[in-house]
Amino acid sequence: MTNSSILSSVRIAKAFVIFPALLLSVSLPYLFAQSVPQIRGVVSDPAGGVVPNAAILLFSLEKVRDVRTDALGQFAFVDLPQGIYELEVKSPGFTTAFLGNLRVSGAPVPQISITLRLAPTGCGDFQPTASYPERSGNMNLTGAVKDYSAGFVKNATVAITLWGSRRVQSATTNENGEFQFSDLAPGKYALKVTQEDYFEASVGEFWVTRTNLTTLSPIYTSRKNEHSVILCQ
């Protein structure tokens, strides 16, 4: 083989070594520049001012995620799996806002603008609220039923219904008015409390997920033969 042939072979070999390297250097920035599915937005009050430190809960069948708005009223959820989500926004002095059917896919998600309404003045509505700590066992839902006057309501029937389903599951409160449910299907639920000596009580909606323990604040009711007056503190 002549010297010129050897040089030509070396040049070709170098080209094959360099070409993949160039291809890799072009491909990697392109891959890492792809948009990450996310939900982002800004929370404001009726006057147009931003609402900092508002609690933002993001619900899916898998889990509940939470963040707070920053000083500019902005929030973001990043690295979300593709799917359907529901958003809840809470801040003292405002009514809770809900936004459903948020679809996350590979395409960029437009920024959401949420305007909170001022909460009515007075005592409030005593509606139970839900918290969603991480769970470690099979129990999905826990809570308690209380009497407005004093004490707990025992032997009450707590019936829950999965939204979009007619299936009703029930439990009975114990001596301390406590109830719990295990191995529930994930989704959004409604709850109703009945006891022959008490007025019916209900919880309009709350979530059960695969990885969180849904914990309801006390559900209040009063005896049918009592005429109670609730004073604001």
Number of C-alpha atoms within 10 A of each C-alpha: 5 6 8 9 10 10 11 11 12 11 12 11 11 11 12 10 11 12 11 11 12 10 10 12 11 11 12 10 10 10 9 9 9 11 12 17 19 21 22 14 16 19 24 19 15 12 9 10 12 21 20 18 19 22 16 22 18 19 21 20 19 14 18 24 15 16 14 18 20 16 12 14 19 21 23 17 16 10 10 14 14 12 13 14 18 16 19 15 22 17 18 11 12 17 14 15 15 14 13 12 10 14 15 18 15 12 12 13 17 10 14 14 12 19 18 23 15 14 13 11 7 9 10 9 7 11 13 17 13 18 14 21 13 14 15 10 11 13 15 24 22 16 19 21 27 18 17 16 14 8 11 22 25 19 19 22 17 24 16 20 17 21 13 9 8 8 9 11 13 15 16 18 21 16 11 14 20 21 21 18 17 12 11 15 13 18 17 18 18 16 18 16 23 17 18 11 12 17 14 16 18 18 17 12 16 19 24 25 23 19 19 24 25 24 21 18 16 19 23 21 22 19 17 11 9 9 8 10 8 9 7 7 5
